[in-house]
């Protein structure tokens, strides 16, 4: 095994330990010592791989969660035969992701809702901006194709994000993800589709 492979594997292990620590303890409780304990390594190992401290490690955790979400949701959304079906795939895929990875979503929520010096703001993250642009582009394509009515795509993208943020909490509270997805797909389709 190469040194680069080992370094990458160790960083991935530490990011996963950070995600679990954040989900269990929140930002305030997820100290580097606790994260090291979760990973079964010394704090020095964490400091070596993340010399920027907790903030650097939390940024890596956010990157990993967004990458995982993209891998889970994007393929079906992009391969959908129409923008309306793409929106439905995006909503269904997002809710399935929330249900499949509750620890990751608890960690992400902890990072974004904390107000410590190591917390991160979602609206400042490039991953969030990319997701919002993708949703807005999907909506624009729906309007151009005539499948979707005329509306402000930025406002609708923000509305969809707010609906999905609520779905994170509902899923965590035990809502049936299939029923929730069906209801939200129907609601958002009714809000966006062109009338005959």
SULQUI-V651451 format. One record per helix or strand of 3 or more residues. SS is the DSSP state (H for helix, E for strand). FROM is the first residue (numbers start at 1). TO is the last residue. If there is no record, write none. Layout:
SS:FROM:TO + SS:FROM:TO
//
This chain:
H:3:29 + H:32:39 + H:43:49 + H:53:79 + H:83:100 + H:102:113 + H:122:124 + H:126:145 + H:153:172 + H:177:192
//
